[in-house]
Amino acid sequence: MSYAVANLLLTVIDLYWWVVIVSVILSWLVAFDVLNTRSQAAQTIWRAVDTLTEPLLRPIRSVLPAVGGLDISPLILLLGLQFLRDVVARTLVYG
């Protein structure tokens, strides 16, 4: 794998990692009624983040039940992204 492609993949993985973090924080803000979901700006941000994260979180949620009422699927996704990042980085160094 060329350096440029591997570097691009690492950047995309890092950016997606932050999108998942933002999704978790937004869900907490909505759950604790800190974020006004009737606001047009909040709805737009929520929809964009949800559109980006839900396709990968949905299959994890279907396999993994909620633990004590907590959704740990973002944690599993973050661990998977870190694993993928390590594989790409390792390929970059040794490949």
N, C-alpha and C positions, 0 to 999 in steps of 0.2 A: 504494500500500500504506500503510495507516495506521501511525502511529508505534508504537502498542501491538503490533500484529501483527509488525512488523519487529523490534522490541525483543525480543519473545518468541522469534522465530526465531533471533536472534543469541544469546540465552541458551541455547537448546537446542543450537545448534551448538557453543558453548563447552563446555557440559557433556559433550556427546558426544566432543569433542576430548580431554577429560580421561579419559573412559572408555577411549578407545583407548590413551592413554599408560599407564594402569593395566594394561591388557591386555598391553602390551609388557613392562612391568616384571614382572608376574606370570609371563609366559612365561620370562623370563630367570631368575627365582628358581626356577622349577620345573626348568629345564634345568640349572642349576648345583646342584641338590639343596639349596637353601637353604630352600625352602618344603616342609614336610611335606605331601604331597598326600593322606596317609591321615587327616589331621585333618578333622573334620566342618566346622569353620569355614572352613578353606582350600578345601575342596571346594565349599561353598556360594558363597563369593566367586568362585571360578574359574568355576563354572557360570553365575552371574549375568552376569559380565563377558563370558564366551564367548557367551552367548545374545544379548547386546546387540551385540557386534561382529562375530560370524561371518557374519550375513546380508550385510553389506557387504564383508567381507574375502574371502569365498568367490569371488565373481565376479572380483575382482582377481587372486586366486591362479590361477584357471583360465586367465586370459589371460597373466599374467606369470609366467615361470618363476623359480625360486629362483636367486639370483645368488651363486655361490660357496658354496652351502649356506645362505645367509641369506635369510630371508623379508622382502622389502622392501614387501610389500603394506600394512602399517600406515603406512609412509612415504607411499605413494601416496594412501592414504585421508586422511591428515592434510593433504596438499597439496590434495586435492579439497575437504576441509572448509574450508580457508583460502580457496580460490577462491570457494566458495559463500558464506562469510561476507563476503567483499569485495563480491560481487554484491548481497547483501542490504543491506549497509551503504551501498553506492553508491546503491541504490534509495531508501534512507531519506533520504539527503542530497539527491539530485537529483530524486527522484520525488515 
